[in-house]
Amino acid sequence: MSAIQCEGKTIREINRAIRHLIAEGAREIRLSNPSARHNFAVGLVAPAHLTIEGSVGYYCAGMMDGPTISILGSAGWGVGEGMMDGLLVIEGNAGNGAAASIRGGTVVIKGDAAARTAIALKGGTVIVGGNVGYMSGFMMQKGTLIVCGDAGDGLGDSMYEGNIFIAGGISELGHDAEIREPSPEDLAMIATYLDRYAIQHPGAFKKVVSARRLWNFDKREWTLWKNAL
């Protein structure tokens, strides 16, 4: 296993060191003393496994395509943003905009996630072991969001496709979102994910999907559109 001591290095030096080790063939890399700095491990495309021993700041693991990244702490805003593929596991909490606009792969947040979790999702799976903040799942286009706790206002607001599964309470559903019963296949999928990532199963889940009333403009539904905008 290769190691990078982050103390005393700039974030540019750290990211260059990561890429250098991967280019040399390293597939297991541990980063110590991250000091919650921003922009760790962005844009990585090799199938390496990075373990960050502590909390990170904004935009960690953004735009990655293939690696596995384990954060042994919490993460700031925008963790995993624009991810194409791979696995990102956060042992603690995540700030605003976690997993925004991902297209594939899996993001696991074992604690709570703040506002706008999994917005503009275009694919992939986001699993939150705790609660999510307001406007989570906003404008989802595809993909899956699993929430084991509660959700703030605007859950699933203006979503197109994709599925949200939530075990706890919903402060307020977003515009054009509705609750349905999950299928046996849905529940089996959720149980598989929670078991795989050692997240305690909270019990029953609700399914949130688009009601499809905002998919096409209709002047007879002007009030609905006005409220959504």
Secondary structure by P-SEA (a helix, b strand, c coil): ccccccccccaaaaaaaaaaaaaacccbbbbcccccccccccccccbbbbbbcbbbcccccccccbbbbbbcbbbcccccccccbbbbbbcbbbcccccccccbbbbbbcccccccccccccbbbbbbcbbbcccccccccbbbbbbcbbbcccccccccbbbbbbccccccccccbbbbbbcaaaaaaaaaaaaaaccccccbbbbbbbccccccccccaaaaaaaac
